[in-house]
Amino acid sequence: MNEAPALEELWDEAPRAERRFDANPPNHWPETVRRYLGHAIAPGAPLAKAVRLSMHGEIKLKTWCPFTAEEVIRWDPGFVWRARVRFYRMPISGSDRWVDGAAQCAGLCLD
């Protein structure tokens, strides 16, 4: 399998937004969707080709452990998710990805 792009590569290579939000969405969309999008997105706002998320919380390994994670999601190739966990004071990292139709789980490893 070819080396899939890392989280940073996926983010850095995202194309710039070309389309902008149309304040008059298609009539076949449900009224609640049209109203919500009209409220949540400014007319003419660029429509993103990628999103970068940061998260934290607890994840269950054998017990609930604190974790932090970051994810890049792109419409065209896919996503990369990478996380760090402290498990009994040991720093552990792992990642999942689905890029260009190929899935890969890096599992958990000691940092």
Residue pairs with C-beta under 8 A, 6 or more apart in sequence:
1 102
1 104
2 102
4 80
4 97
4 99
4 100
4 102
4 104
5 13
5 77
5 80
5 99
6 80
7 70
7 71
7 72
7 80
7 81
7 82
7 95
10 50
10 72
10 74
10 77
10 78
10 79
10 80
10 99
11 50
11 52
11 72
14 49
14 50
14 72
14 74
15 49
16 46
16 49
17 46
17 47
17 48
17 49
19 46
19 47
20 44
20 45
20 46
20 47
21 37
21 41
21 42
21 43
21 44
21 45
21 46
21 47
22 43
23 38
23 43
23 44
25 33
25 34
25 37
25 38
49 74
49 75
49 76
50 72
50 73
50 74
50 75
51 72
51 73
52 70
52 71
52 72
53 70
53 71
53 72
53 73
54 68
54 69
54 70
55 68
55 69
55 70
55 71
56 66
56 67
56 68
56 69
57 66
57 67
58 64
58 65
58 66
58 67
59 65
59 67
59 83
59 85
61 85
61 87
61 108
62 87
65 85
65 86
65 87
66 85
66 86
67 83
67 84
67 85
67 86
68 83
68 84
69 81
69 82
69 83
69 84
70 81
70 82
70 83
71 79
71 80
71 81
71 82
72 79
72 80
73 79
77 99
77 100
78 97
78 98
78 99
78 100
78 101
79 97
79 98
79 99
80 95
80 96
80 97
80 99
81 95
81 96
81 97
82 93
82 94
82 95
83 93
83 94
83 95
84 91
84 92
84 93
84 111
85 91
85 92
85 93
85 94
85 108
86 92
90 110
91 110
91 111
92 108
92 109
92 110
92 111
93 108
93 109
93 111
94 105
94 106
94 107
94 108
94 109
95 105
95 106
96 103
96 104
96 105
96 106
97 103
97 104
97 105
97 106
98 104
